Structures are given as structure tokens and as C-alpha cells.
């Protein structure tokens, strides 16, 4: 793996997505509603974080775009 930000964010996003899948899969094994809510809330928070990583990768948000300076003549 390289040290380029886009490569690192992609790898981390994939790890987060795997964790979201694990949390949601385990929901079927949980009988306690409060414990299930903890897993579902955790999955939702991580999904939002995955979106932030994807936005960074795709430069889809203004905050992730590089600013260019305009030099006047």
C-alpha cells in the first residue's frame, strides 16, 4: 500500500465498511433491544464516516478540493 492519502482513505473506508457489515449481520443474533440499538447506531455512525472518506477520495465536497491561487498580471 502506498502513502498517498487517496490510497490510505480507500483502504480505511473498506475496513469501516466491513465493520458495518459485521455489526449489521450480528443484529440478527441480538435479543436485547438496547444492545441492538447500540449496534445499529454504531453501524449508522460508521456509514457516515465511510461517506466522508468516499467524499475525500472523490473530492466531491468543497472542503476536500485543493484551493488554487489565481495570480493577477
MOWO-V100715 format. One record per residue. N is the residue number from 1. BURIAL is + if it has 16 or more other ideal C-beta (glycine too) atoms within 10 Angstrom, else -. Layout:
N_BURIAL, N_BURIAL
This chain:
1_-, 2_-, 3_-, 4_-, 5_-, 6_-, 7_-, 8_-, 9_+, 10_+, 11_-, 12_-, 13_+, 14_-, 15_-, 16_+, 17_+, 18_-, 19_-, 20_+, 21_-, 22_-, 23_+, 24_-, 25_-, 26_-, 27_-, 28_-, 29_-, 30_-, 31_-, 32_-, 33_-, 34_-, 35_-, 36_-, 37_-, 38_-, 39_+, 40_-, 41_-, 42_-, 43_+, 44_-, 45_-, 46_+, 47_-, 48_-, 49_+, 50_+, 51_-, 52_-, 53_+, 54_-, 55_-, 56_+, 57_+, 58_-, 59_-, 60_-, 61_-, 62_-, 63_-, 64_-, 65_-, 66_-, 67_-, 68_-, 69_-, 70_-, 71_-, 72_-, 73_-
